[in-house]
Every structure is written in structure tokens, then in C-alpha cells.
Amino acid sequence: MSVGRTTALCLLIAALILVAAGCGGSDTDGGDAPSATPPAVVAKANATCRYFFRATQRLGQGALAGFSPTRALEITTERLVRPSIPLLKRVAKRQQALKPMANNARFDLYADLFDPMIVIAQDRVRAGRAGDYEQSRNLEELLTELGVEQVDVARRAGLRDCTVDFQRVLLSGLSG
């Protein structure tokens, strides 16, 4: 499957997940109020997000050493995007393992949004290695949009420590 088709499929799946979960509307849109995420699940999910935060900061530190504008795509691909994929997979696995205990559609959506993010990050690595700057940029924008949605869903699920824009954390770690 081509990069474009894989990304389109991921976006379709993400859109279907968002529609099925009823996100985008207000919490008081006349439907049944969502059940609260159990405190034990919130505690574990927040602990994982704190781990994610620290690991993301470490990932950015020194990643741009020896940066050269002529090698920007290669450096960002190999030093930022590629190493972030195993981290995303670890966090996704931990958060998705909590879904049965959460019994909460918003938590499920939050955890499920890692899957399309992982696939898009993998596509971004392939595009970067192929030297396709435009496709790389488009994929980065998709990751940003999904990240914004995931932050909103985390907030709605009561996951205080998961309402972090991890791409912004990564970028801020580059300067520090």
C-alpha cells in the first residue's frame, strides 16, 4: 500500500473513531452524560503521560546537534521522527491496556488515536527517507491535527497529565 493510501486509510479510521465517539460536540449536547473514567485508570494513564512527557523531552535533547539546512529532512527524520515511533508504541500499548478497566468511550478514543498517529509517523519516516519534503510536511501537519484532537479527548476523559501537546514538548526540547 502506498504512503498516500495508508495515510488516507488512517485518517478515515481516525474520523470514524471521532464520529463514533461523538467528539466535537459539547458535553451537554442533550445525549447521555459519559461515565467518568475510574480513578485507578486515570492515575495509571496520567503516570504513563508523565513518562511520555519526560521521554519526549529526552528525545529532543541534542537531536539537532550538527544541524545543517541541507540535511534538515534527513536529520528530523532520523533523529526525531524515527526514534519517536517506539515511544509512541510503548505509550499506546500501556494506554490501550487500560481500556477494559476504563469502560469509557472517551478514554477508548484517546487510547485508540495512538494507532493512526503511529502509522502516520511511519509514513513520515518513509517520506523523509525518500527525500519527499512536501509529503513529509503534510504528514507532520496530520500528526499535529491528531495530537490536538487527542489532547481535547484526554481533557474530556479527565486525563489531566495527558492534555499535553507532545509535539510542542519535543520541539521545546530542541532548544534546551
C-alpha positions, 0 to 999 in steps of 0.5 A: 500500500502506498504512503498516500493510501495508508495515510488516507486509510488512517485518517478515515479510521481516525474520523470514524473513531471521532464520529463514533465517539461523538467528539466535537460536540459539547458535553451537554449536547442533550445525549447521555452524560459519559461515565467518568473514567475510574480513578485507578485508570486515570492515575495509571494513564496520567503516570504513563503521560508523565513518562511520555512527557519526560521521554519526549523531552529526552528525545529532543535533547541534542537531536539537532546537534550538527544541524545543517539546512541541507540535511534538515529532512534527513536529520528530523527524520532520523533523529526525531521522527524515527526514534519517536515511533517506539515511544509512541508504541510503548505509550499506546500499548500501556494506554490501550491496556487500560481500556477494559478497566476504563469502560469509557468511550472517551478514554477508548478514543484517546487510547485508540488515536495512538494507532493512526498517529503511529502509522502516520509517523511511519509514513513520515519516516518513509517520506523523509527517507525518500527525500519527499519534503512536501509529503513529509510536511503534510504528514507532520501537519496530520500528526499535529491535527491528531495530537490536538484532537487527542489532547481535547479527548484526554481533557474530556476523559479527565486525563489531566497529565495527558492534555499535553501537546507532545509535539510542542514538548519535543520541539521545546526540547530542541532548544534546551 
